[in-house]
Amino acid sequence: MFSWSLAVRNLKRRRLRTALTASGIVVGISMMFILLSLVSGMETQARSMARALGGADITVSNSTSFRDRMGGGGFFGALPSPSTLDASIAETISGIPGVYAVSPQFSFSGSINGRRVTVYGVEPASYEIVTGGLNIVEGRFLSENSDGEIVMGKAMMDFLNLTLGQTVNLSAGQEEEGRIFTVVGVFETGMIFQEYAGYVTLADAQNITGEHGLVTQILVKCEDPSTVSDVVSLISSTVPDVRVTTPTATIQQASQMLNTLTMFFATIGLVALFAGSFGVINTMIMSVTERTREIGVLKAIGAKNHNIMKIFLAESLLIGLIGGGVGVAVGSILAYVFPMLTSGLFAAGASPFGMRNPFSSAVNAGLGGRATSTIMFATPAITPLNITICFSLGALVGILAGLYPAWRASRMKPVEALRHA
């Protein structure tokens, strides 16, 4: 107890130096906390999408990600579109043992009243069986006879200031002219970025794009969830040149990517902390030098080596705790400001032009293509684990940085220390 009271008194006596020393730890801890919170937020959102939009057990798509519809490509060519499959493959997959139902769909980057969105062409009946359908909050979902009808997300409806029953102009690719569709339903997901999308019948999607008899994904529902891996193997061996994904595998891929980001960001934070530790070492060595006579007096009245070590370790630990606590507090605030200052760096959605980034493509592939063409920024997740890790690191840096100065102080001989002027 004496060691702690003496340590607190000495730190208070040199408040400015204590604050400057702790600031080095604050910078490292806050940087690490910001980056870890952002990565945790991205992982939470990826898992939320899987829970909210999951339904299909398996998604089958072309083994090549994109192709140029016009064959030109480049900066002056058409926008690349998802690679397609022959619609007859759906019938082949439906005959595989263990498959309960299949639902082909055609997704493309379209334009609704001039606003770029992702449009999904589906077979209404099979789509509801396989995925469980959309959360319709107004109107109804599509039916087999829904020629010229569209279901839109609530956020998109609000953005375009539309109401149920109104008509919209839907076009595909770079086309200026399109077809007129009537809004018959509005769906809501609870996540705004997912509501910038539209659903039409598969036939309408194929007619608009000119891709008759083709689909971009085939959603599969298994008879027994425990047989998903077996069905995946059968599909891969039965149908050539296809990519077969599951929500679980997709989330695992996303988690691996996020773990890599976590290690990278943690390394940056540790480097900053390592630099900050030199400030603590320098301060403690100065403190030992300044208090040489005080150390001699303490030893002369009976203080042991371990007592002297405790005093200086307590000081360095307090500096680490102060740095860790302030760093967590500052990091918690900056974690919400940082994404705004670096807009797009931590985007986990798709671009305004319908071009998906790798993160969203990986996640959405396992969700039956239920994505949108808008940018989603990662919302930081401040978790108790991250707080504990960062706070503990601050304390650990303080202790390690104070070991040598404390050992040096404890090894002083009383007579030599008392002679120090």
C-alpha positions in Angstrom: 0.0 0.0 0.0 2.9 2.3 0.8 4.4 1.6 -2.7 1.1 2.7 -4.4 0.7 5.8 -2.3 4.3 6.9 -3.0 3.9 6.1 -6.7 0.7 8.2 -6.9 2.4 11.1 -5.1 5.4 11.1 -7.4 3.2 11.1 -10.5 1.1 14.0 -9.3 4.3 15.9 -8.5 5.3 15.7 -12.2 1.9 15.9 -13.9 3.0 17.3 -17.2 5.7 14.7 -17.7 3.3 12.0 -16.7 0.7 13.2 -19.2 3.2 13.4 -22.1 4.6 10.0 -21.3 1.1 8.4 -21.1 0.2 10.1 -24.4 2.5 7.8 -26.3 0.5 4.8 -25.0 -2.8 6.6 -25.7 -1.9 7.0 -29.4 -1.0 3.3 -29.8 -4.0 2.0 -27.8 -6.5 4.3 -29.5 -5.2 3.4 -32.9 -5.5 -0.3 -32.2 -8.9 0.1 -30.6 -10.3 2.0 -33.7 -9.1 -0.6 -36.1 -10.2 -3.6 -34.0 -13.6 -2.0 -33.6 -14.0 -1.5 -37.3 -13.0 -5.1 -38.1 -15.4 -6.4 -35.4 -18.2 -4.2 -37.0 -17.5 -5.6 -40.4 -17.7 -9.2 -39.1 -20.9 -8.5 -37.2 -22.5 -7.1 -40.3 -21.4 -10.0 -42.4 -23.0 -12.4 -40.0 -26.1 -10.3 -39.7 -26.6 -10.5 -43.5 -26.3 -14.3 -43.3 -28.9 -14.5 -40.6 -31.3 -11.9 -42.1 -31.2 -13.0 -45.7 -30.3 -16.7 -45.4 -32.8 -19.2 -46.8 -31.2 -21.0 -49.7 -28.9 -23.8 -48.5 -26.7 -23.7 -51.7 -26.1 -21.2 -54.4 -24.9 -22.3 -57.8 -23.3 -19.9 -60.2 -20.9 -19.8 -63.2 -17.3 -20.6 -62.3 -16.2 -17.3 -63.8 -17.3 -14.2 -61.9 -18.0 -11.7 -64.6 -18.1 -11.4 -68.4 -18.5 -8.6 -70.8 -22.0 -8.7 -72.3 -20.9 -6.8 -75.4 -17.6 -8.7 -75.7 -15.6 -5.4 -75.8 -14.8 -4.5 -72.2 -12.3 -2.0 -71.2 -12.9 1.6 -70.3 -15.1 2.2 -73.3 -16.9 -1.1 -73.4 -20.1 -2.2 -71.6 -20.1 -2.7 -67.9 -19.2 -6.3 -67.0 -22.2 -8.4 -66.0 -22.4 -11.6 -64.0 -21.6 -14.8 -65.9 -24.6 -16.8 -66.8 -25.8 -20.4 -66.7 -28.1 -22.3 -69.0 -31.5 -22.4 -67.3 -31.8 -26.1 -68.0 -29.2 -26.8 -65.3 -31.9 -26.0 -62.7 -33.8 -29.1 -63.9 -30.6 -31.2 -63.7 -29.9 -30.1 -60.1 -33.5 -30.7 -59.1 -33.0 -34.4 -59.9 -30.0 -34.8 -57.6 -30.8 -36.8 -54.5 -31.2 -34.7 -51.4 -32.4 -31.6 -53.3 -35.9 -30.4 -52.1 -36.4 -27.4 -54.4 -34.5 -25.1 -56.8 -35.1 -21.6 -57.8 -33.3 -20.0 -60.8 -32.8 -16.2 -60.8 -31.3 -13.6 -63.1 -29.6 -10.6 -61.4 -28.3 -7.6 -63.3 -27.3 -4.0 -62.8 -30.3 -1.9 -63.9 -31.6 1.6 -63.7 -35.0 2.5 -62.1 -36.0 6.1 -63.0 -32.3 6.9 -63.5 -31.1 5.4 -60.2 -28.7 2.5 -60.6 -29.8 -0.5 -58.6 -29.5 -4.3 -58.7 -32.5 -6.0 -60.1 -33.4 -9.7 -59.5 -35.5 -11.7 -61.8 -37.1 -14.7 -59.9 -39.6 -17.4 -60.3 -42.1 -16.3 -57.5 -43.3 -19.7 -56.4 -40.0 -21.5 -56.2 -38.3 -18.4 -54.8 -40.6 -18.4 -51.8 -40.2 -22.1 -51.2 -36.4 -22.0 -51.3 -35.7 -18.7 -49.5 -38.8 -18.1 -47.5 -39.7 -15.0 -49.5 -39.2 -11.3 -48.8 -40.6 -9.3 -45.9 -43.4 -7.6 -47.7 -44.7 -4.5 -45.7 -46.9 -3.1 -48.4 -48.8 -4.7 -51.2 -47.9 -8.2 -52.3 -45.1 -10.3 -53.7 -44.9 -11.3 -57.4 -47.0 -14.1 -58.9 -46.5 -16.2 -61.9 -48.6 -13.8 -63.9 -46.8 -10.7 -62.8 -45.7 -9.5 -66.2 -44.7 -5.8 -66.0 -44.8 -5.8 -62.1 -42.0 -5.0 -59.7 -41.4 -5.3 -55.9 -39.1 -2.6 -54.6 -37.2 -2.0 -51.3 -38.6 0.6 -48.9 -35.5 2.7 -48.9 -35.6 2.9 -52.7 -39.3 3.8 -52.6 -38.5 6.6 -50.2 -35.5 7.8 -52.3 -37.6 8.1 -55.5 -40.6 9.3 -53.6 -42.8 6.6 -54.9 -46.0 5.0 -53.6 -47.6 1.6 -54.1 -49.3 1.4 -57.5 -47.1 3.9 -59.3 -45.1 3.0 -62.4 -41.3 3.2 -62.9 -39.0 3.0 -65.9 -36.7 0.0 -65.7 -33.8 -0.4 -68.1 -30.7 -2.6 -68.2 -27.1 -1.8 -68.7 -26.3 1.4 -70.6 -29.8 1.6 -72.2 -31.6 4.9 -71.9 -35.0 3.5 -72.8 -36.6 0.8 -70.8 -39.9 -0.8 -69.9 -42.6 0.5 -67.7 -43.3 -1.5 -64.5 -46.0 -1.2 -61.9 -44.9 -1.3 -58.2 -47.1 -4.0 -56.6 -45.1 -4.5 -53.4 -42.6 -3.0 -51.0 -40.2 -5.1 -48.9 -38.2 -4.2 -45.9 -35.1 -5.9 -44.4 -34.2 -3.7 -41.5 -30.9 -2.7 -43.2 -31.3 0.3 -45.5 -28.5 -0.6 -47.9 -30.2 -3.9 -48.7 -33.4 -2.1 -49.7 -32.0 -0.4 -52.8 -33.1 -3.3 -55.1 -36.0 -4.5 -57.2 -37.6 -7.9 -57.9 -39.3 -8.8 -61.2 -40.2 -12.1 -62.7 -37.5 -14.2 -64.3 -39.1 -13.8 -67.7 -39.1 -10.0 -67.5 -35.5 -9.9 -66.4 -34.5 -12.1 -69.4 -36.5 -10.0 -71.8 -35.0 -6.7 -70.6 -31.5 -8.0 -70.8 -32.0 -10.1 -73.9 -30.6 -13.1 -72.1 -33.3 -15.6 -72.9 -32.9 -19.1 -71.4 -30.1 -17.9 -69.1 -29.8 -17.4 -65.4 -27.0 -16.0 -63.1 -27.7 -18.1 -60.0 -29.6 -21.1 -59.0 -30.7 -21.3 -55.4 -31.0 -24.8 -53.9 -32.9 -26.0 -50.8 -32.0 -29.4 -49.4 -34.3 -31.9 -47.9 -32.1 -32.1 -44.8 -29.7 -29.3 -43.7 -27.3 -31.9 -42.5 -26.8 -33.3 -46.0 -25.8 -29.9 -47.5 -22.1 -30.9 -47.9 -23.1 -34.1 -49.7 -25.4 -32.3 -52.1 -22.7 -29.8 -52.8 -20.3 -32.6 -53.8 -23.0 -34.2 -56.0 -23.7 -30.9 -57.8 -20.0 -30.2 -58.4 -19.5 -33.7 -59.9 -22.8 -33.7 -61.9 -22.7 -30.2 -63.4 -19.4 -29.0 -64.9 -18.0 -25.4 -64.8 -20.1 -24.2 -61.9 -19.2 -22.7 -58.5 -21.1 -24.1 -55.6 -21.2 -22.0 -52.4 -23.1 -22.2 -49.1 -23.7 -19.4 -46.6 -21.6 -21.1 -44.0 -18.6 -21.4 -46.3 -19.0 -17.9 -47.5 -19.1 -16.5 -43.9 -16.0 -18.6 -43.1 -14.2 -17.0 -46.1 -15.2 -13.5 -45.0 -14.1 -14.3 -41.4 -10.7 -15.5 -42.7 -10.3 -12.2 -44.6 -11.3 -10.2 -41.5 -8.9 -12.2 -39.3 -6.1 -11.2 -41.7 -7.2 -7.6 -41.4 -7.3 -7.9 -37.6 -3.7 -9.2 -37.5 -2.5 -6.5 -39.9 -4.2 -3.7 -37.9 -3.1 -5.2 -34.6 0.5 -5.2 -35.8 0.2 -1.5 -36.6 -1.1 -0.8 -33.2 1.6 -2.9 -31.5 4.3 -0.9 -33.4 2.8 2.3 -32.1 2.7 0.9 -28.6 6.3 -0.2 -28.9 7.3 3.3 -29.8 5.3 4.6 -26.9 7.0 2.3 -24.5 10.3 4.1 -25.0 8.7 7.2 -23.6 7.8 5.3 -20.4 11.4 3.9 -20.2 12.9 7.3 -20.6 10.6 8.9 -18.0 11.3 6.1 -15.5 15.0 6.3 -15.9 14.9 10.1 -15.4 12.8 9.5 -12.3 15.4 7.1 -10.9 18.2 9.5 -11.6 16.3 12.4 -10.0 15.4 10.4 -6.9 18.7 8.7 -6.3 19.1 10.3 -2.8 15.5 9.4 -2.0 16.3 5.8 -2.9 19.3 5.9 -0.6 17.2 7.2 2.3 14.6 4.5 1.8 17.3 1.8 1.8 18.9 3.3 4.9 15.7 3.1 6.9 15.3 -0.6 6.0 13.7 -0.7 2.5 14.6 -3.9 0.6 15.4 -4.2 -3.1 11.9 -5.6 -3.8 10.3 -2.7 -2.0 12.2 -0.2 -4.3 11.2 -2.2 -7.4 7.5 -2.2 -6.3 7.5 1.6 -6.0 8.9 2.2 -9.6 6.8 -0.7 -11.1 3.7 0.8 -9.5 4.5 4.2 -11.2 5.0 2.6 -14.6 1.9 0.5 -14.2 -0.1 3.5 -13.3 1.2 5.3 -16.4 0.2 2.3 -18.5 -3.3 2.1 -16.9 -3.8 5.8 -17.5 -2.7 5.5 -21.2 -4.9 2.4 -21.7 -8.0 3.9 -20.2 -7.7 7.2 -22.0 -6.7 5.4 -25.2 -9.9 3.2 -25.1 -12.0 6.3 -24.4 -10.5 8.3 -27.3 -10.6 5.2 -29.5 -14.3 4.7 -28.8 -15.1 8.2 -30.0 -12.7 8.2 -33.0 -14.0 4.8 -34.1 -17.2 6.4 -35.3 -15.4 9.5 -36.8 -12.7 7.5 -38.6 -15.0 5.9 -41.3 -16.4 9.3 -42.2 -12.9 10.7 -42.7 -11.9 7.7 -44.9 -15.1 7.2 -46.8 -15.0 4.2 -49.0 -12.0 2.6 -47.4 -14.1 0.4 -45.1 -17.0 0.1 -47.5 -18.5 -3.4 -47.4 -21.2 -3.0 -49.9 -21.3 -2.4 -53.7 -20.4 0.7 -55.7 -23.1 3.0 -57.0 -22.5 1.6 -60.5 -23.5 -1.9 -59.5 -19.9 -3.2 -59.4 -19.6 -5.3 -56.3 -16.4 -5.3 -54.3 -14.8 -8.6 -53.3 -16.1 -8.5 -49.7 -19.7 -8.1 -50.6 -19.4 -10.5 -53.6 -18.2 -13.2 -51.3 -21.0 -12.7 -48.8 -23.8 -12.1 -51.3 -22.8 -15.2 -53.3 -23.9 -17.3 -50.4 -27.1 -15.4 -49.8 -28.7 -16.0 -53.2 -27.5 -12.7 -54.6 -29.7 -10.7 -52.2 -27.6 -7.6 -52.4 -27.9 -4.0 -53.5 -26.0 -1.5 -55.5 -25.2 1.0 -52.8 -22.3 1.6 -50.5 -22.4 0.3 -46.9 -19.9 1.6 -44.4 -18.7 -0.6 -41.7 -20.2 0.4 -38.3 -17.7 -0.1 -35.5 -18.6 -2.6 -32.8 -17.2 -1.7 -29.4 -17.0 -5.1 -27.7 -16.0 -5.9 -24.1 -13.2 -8.2 -25.5 -11.6 -5.3 -27.5 -11.8 -3.0 -24.4 -10.2 -5.7 -22.2 -7.5 -6.4 -24.8 -6.5 -2.7 -25.3 -6.7 -1.8 -21.6 -4.6 -4.8 -20.7 -2.1 -4.0 -23.4 -1.7 -0.5 -21.9 -1.0 -2.0 -18.5 1.4 -4.6 -19.9 3.4 -2.0 -21.8 3.7 0.1 -18.6 5.0 -2.9 -16.6 7.5 -4.1 -19.2 8.8 -0.6 -19.9 9.3 0.0 -16.1 11.2 -3.3 -15.5 14.7 -2.1 -16.3 14.4 1.3 -14.5 12.9 -0.4 -11.4 15.7 -3.1 -11.4 18.3 -0.3 -11.8 16.8 1.6 -8.8 16.7 -1.5 -6.6 20.4 -2.3 -7.3 21.6 1.0 -5.9 23.9 0.9 -2.8 22.6 3.0 0.1 26.0 4.7 0.7 26.5 5.7 -2.9 22.9 6.9 -3.2 23.2 9.1 -0.1 26.3 10.8 -1.5 24.4 11.8 -4.6 23.8 15.6 -4.6 
